[in-house]
Amino acid sequence: MTSLEHFDRLFVLVAAGLGLMLAGGVNLLVGTRTWRRTALGGVGCLAACGTVAVVLFSFARGELAVRVGTVMVVAVAFVAVASVVLRSAWFHRHARAVVLVLWGLLTLGGAGLTASAMIVFDRTDAELADKNTLNLESTLGRQLHQPTARARAVTDRGATIVLKEPIAARDSRTMVGPEEKFLRGASLTGQVIRNGTPTDTSNCYGWVFTGGKYLLSPDDVEAILKDNGYMEVHEPQPGDVVIYRQTGSITHSAVVRYVTEGQPVLIEGKWGAMGVFLHPADKTPYGTDYTFHRSGRRGHLLVGVGGTSPDPTVVAPSVAE
């Protein structure tokens, strides 16, 4: 299963769950005694499902909207039939006492379907991210690296950040083919734009915080976010840093490039030893657990590799140290 198929399944199940939950809730509220209330329940059911459909359609692609629409029609038909049966004279003579209980179960069932779909989505999202990360690393292989003697870097509070470089960098031309194979296997070929070729010179963290000159450890990124004044924000702007995590640990970093109302947030980042890509924030091998971060400092470069600390007492360390 690809990440896109995974999201589509969540979307359809949430649509079904919300439709059933709202339809059951409306019928539960209007009661079961008269056919006038039957009509009122039917109108409420249509209105509830229609509202859910319109909201979900605004976020869906064309083919996904058709699938969601089909699910909603089936849900409305099911509830409409159930409404007629539950309000029939025969049913009221034999089981009137359980009518409201059944509508309540329908409401709870819809809520349960929605909640379980989200839980399964989170679990599967983490599994897919793990799988894609392993595939990404195995595609080009993990190169050996070592601390560099060519530069030194510190955070804005003076904490040392270890800059690394590959022991033996590969020719980028030999890495393009495996990269394209990975993109096809992850169904990302049409979802991303390549803005840079593969290289061992830096990873995603080094691309953001050293300008693509060195490699950094994800553990150092935690210190950089803290010492350089990054705060999590919910309304991203161009230039913000994007941090991806798996089970709480940082797995990827990138930078927001374009924010347009009604459109996906577009970010740019380097995927390990692979190239630099521009893409929607949820179209990566790193899953969908990401947050946006903003700092008041100028740019993201560390002190020592082009950055400047707001604290005048923190200066670039000497390479001779």
N, C-alpha and C positions, 0 to 999 in steps of 0.2 A: 504493500500500500504506500502511495506517495503522500506527501504532506497535503497536497491539494485535495486528494480523495478523502483523506482523513478529515479535513475541514468541511468538505461537502456533506459527509455523513453526519457530522455534528449539526450542521445547519438544518438538514432535513428532520432529524430527530427532535431538535429544539422546536421547530415549527409544529410538528405533530403534538408534542407535549404541551406547548402553550395553547394550541388550538383546543385540545381536549380539556385542559384545565379551565380555560375561560368559559368554554361552552357548558361544561358541567357546573361551574360556579354560577353562571347566569340562571340556568334551570333550577339550581338549588335555591336561589334567592326568590324567584318568581313563584315557586310552589307548584303544586300538582293537581289542584282540585277541579279546575274548569278548563274548557277548550279555549276560552279567551286567554287564559294564562298559557295555554299551549302555544297559541299564536305569538304571544309576547315572548315566550321562551325561545321560539324559533327565530324571531327577529333579533333578539339579543344574541343568540348563537351565531347568526350570520354576521352581525355587527362585530362580535368579539373576534371571530376567525378572520373577518375582513381586515380588521385593524392589525392583527398579527401579520397577515399576509402583506399588507402595504408596507409595514415597517421593515419586514425581512426582505421584501423585494428591493427596497432602496439600497440594500447592501449586497445584493446578489448579482452574479453574472447572468446572462440571458438564459443559458441552458439550466443553470441551477434554479433560477426563478420558476421555470416550467416544472421542474421536479417538486419544488416546494408547493407550487400551486396545485399540483395533482394530489399531494398529500393533504392539503387543506380541504380540497373538494371531498375527498374520501372521508375525512374527519367530520365535516359538516353533514354529509349523507348519513354517516353512522349515528351521529347524535340526533338527526332529524327522525330517523327510523325508531331509535330508542325512545325519543320523546313521544311519538304516537303510541307505541306499545305501552309505555309506562303510564300513559294517561287514558288508556282504553278502559271501557267499563268492565271488561273481563278481568283485566289485571287488578283493577281497584277492588273487585269482589274477592279476589283470591290472595292478593299480596300487597294491598295498599300501604301497609305499615312499613314496607321496605323500600318504597319508592325514593324517599329522600336519602336513605342510606346508599342506594345505588348511585344517585347523582353525586353524593359525597365521595363515594369510591372512585367515580369517574374523574372528579376534580383532583383527588389525591393521586390517582394513577397518572394523570397528565403532569402533575408537579413532579412526581417521582421519575417519570420518563425524562423530563427536562434536566433534573438534577443529576440523574445517573449518566445521561449523555455527556454532561460537562465533566463529571468525574472520570469517565472513560476517556474523554478527549485529553484531559491533562495527563493521564497515565500513558496513553498511546503517544502523545506529543513528546514526552520525555524519552520513551523507547525509540521513537523515530530519530530524535535528535542524537541519541547515543549511537544509533546505527549509522547515521549519516556522518557523524564525526569520525567514527572508526573507518568508514569507507573513504572519507576525505584524506585521512592520514595514510591509509594503505595505498591510495591512488598514486601519490608521489613519493611516499616513504618519508620517514622522519629522519632528517639530517642531524648529525652530531654538531653541537655548537659549544662555544666556550666564551667566558668573559673577555671583552675586548680591552686592549691597552690603548686604543686610539682615542677614547673619549671617556669622560666621567659625567654623571648626571645626578641631580638631587631634586627632591620635591621642593615646594615653596616654603616648607618648614625646615629644610636642610637634611632630610632623611636621604640616605644613599640609595640609588636605584641601580641595580646591576645591569649594564648594557652587554648584550651578547652578540656574537657573530658566528656564522657557520665556519666549521673547520675547513670544509672544501665545498664551495658553492658550485652548483650545477649550471650547465648551459640552459637558459630559459627555453630555447627552441626544442629541447628534448622533453620538456614538461607540458607543452601545449596539447599534444595528443591525448595523454592520460587525463588532463583537465577536462577536455571536451567529452571524453567518455564518461567521466563522473557526472557532468552536468546532464547528459542524456539519461543516465541511470537514475538520477534524482528528479527527473522531470522538471528541470530548472532552465533548460536551454532557452525557451521562449519567455522566461520570467526575469532575466537579468541582462544587463549590458556590461560587457567587459571594458573597463577603462585602463587596465594595466595588465601586463604579461606576468606569468608565474616567475617567482624568484625566491631564493633562499635567504636573501639579504635581511628580510624582516618578516614578522608575523603580523597578525591583526593589531596587537597591542603596540608593537613598534611602529606600525604604519600611522596610528593615531598620535602617539605621544613622542615619537622621535622623527617624524617625517619620513618614515620608511627606511631609515638608515640602519636600525639595529633591531634585535629581537628582545622582547621583554617577557617576564614570567607573569601569569595571571595573578599570582600572589602580590606582586608589586603594584598591580593595577588597583587593588584595594587601598593601598597606602597612597597612591596618587589621587584617587577620588577624595580621600579624607583630607590629605594635606593641601591639595590645590583647590579646596573650597567648592567641590562639586555638590550640588543639591539635586535631588530627584524632582522632576517636573512632570506634569500630566498633559500639558499643552506644548508639544515640541515646536522648536523653531530651527531654521537652518543654522548649522554650526554646533548644535547640541551633540553630546556624545551619547551613543546607544550602547547599553551593556546587556549582554545575554547571559543567562545563568541556567545551570542544571543542578537540581537539588541544592540550591543555595550557592554553588560555586561558579565563579566567572568562567565562561567558556569562549566569549567573543566580544569584540568591541568594534564600533563603526562610528560614522559621523552623519548626522542628518543633513541632507542637501536640499530637498524641496518639500514644502508643505503647502498644499492647495486644498481649500475647503471642498469637501465632498470626494476627495481623491486619496488614495493610500499615501502614507508618508514614505518618501523615497530616501534611502540612505546609501552611503558608499563605504566600502570597507574591503580589506584584504582577507581572503579566506585561507589562513594558514600559509603554506608555501605556494598556493595557487595565486591567481591574479587578483586584481582589484575590480570589484563589481558594483554597479549601481542597480538598485532593486527595491521593491517594496519591503518594508520592515519584516513582514511575515513570510517572505520567500527566501529562506536561507537554509543551509543544512543544520542550523543551530537551534531550531525549534521556535516557539512563539513566546517564551518567557523572557521578555525584555523590558527594560525601563530606560527612560530618557533622563539625562543629567546635564546640568548647566553650571558654569562657573563664571564669576565676574572677572577673571583674569583674561589677559589678551592671548588668545589662541590656546592650543593644547600641548605645545612642545615643552618638554622638561627643561629646567635650568641646566645648561651645559651643552644642549643640542639645539640652541636657538631660542629657548623660552626665557622669560624674565619673571622673577618673583615680585609680587607686590611689596614684599618685605625687603627694603634696601640692604639689610644686613646679610641676606642670603645671596651669595655670588656663585658664579660658575666655578666648580672645582677644577684645579689644575690637573692636567693629564699626568704630570710628574708625581702626583701624590701617591 
